[in-house]
Amino acid sequence: MPGTSLYGASKAALVLLTKAWAAEFGPGGVRVNAVNPGPTRTEGTAVLGEAIDEFTYLASDDASFVHGAILAVDGGRTAA
């Protein structure tokens, strides 16, 4: 998809900035965290159409057995 390199670079920058600030400001008692959600309905994800609903698995009854887990729900993007 066009523009994904910019999106990916900005996400990577946010991850690194969060880690760097945590290391830099943590000793002074400042906690630094970031929320990294998966895709949401926006103009940028309109091309996904109804396929974006597949990303809401954890909010469905099908995921009732998934409990107390910490999961990166990003289609494996953080694994690469």
N, C-alpha and C positions, 0 to 999 in steps of 0.2 A: 504494500500500500504506500502511496506517495506520502512523504512527510514522516514516516516512521523513524527515520534516523534522527531527526530532531527530537521527536518524542522520547525515543530511547536514550538519547544523550542527556536530555533534561532529567529523566528518571535516575540515570546513573549519577548525575551530578548531585541530585538530592540525597541519594544514599551515601555518597562520599562526604558531602557536607555535613550530614547528620553524624557520621562516625568521627569526622575531624573535630566538629564542635564538641561532641561528647568527650573526646580526649582532651581538648583544649580547656573547656569550661567545667568539666566534671570535678577536677580537684578543688574547684572553688565552690562546690555544692550545687552547681547548676545541672539539672538533668535535661538532656536533649534527646528527643524521640521524633519520629516521623510516622505518619500514617500513609501507607502505600496501598490504596484500594485498587481493585481490579476495574475493568471497564464499566462505565455507567452510561446511561442514555444521554448523549450530547450530539451536537451537529457533527462532531468528528467521528462518532461511532455509528452514525446513521447508515453508513455503507454495510454494516453488519446485519442490518434488518432484524428479523426475529431471532437470528443466531445468537444475539447478545443474551437472550433468555437462558442459554446453556450455562452462562456464567453465574446464574442465581441458584445453582444446585444446592448450596448449603442452606438456603432459605426455604427449600422445598421439603415436603414430608419424606421424600426419598432419602434424605440425609439424616434421618432421625437417629441413626446409630452413631453418627459422628458427633462426639461430645467431649469437651475438655481438650481439644486438639488445637495446636497452633499450626496453621497451614498457610502457605503462600499460594493463593488462588490466582495464578497468572498464566496458565497454560504452559508452564515450564520455562517461562522467560528468565526467571532468576537462576535456573539450573544451567543455563548456557553461558 
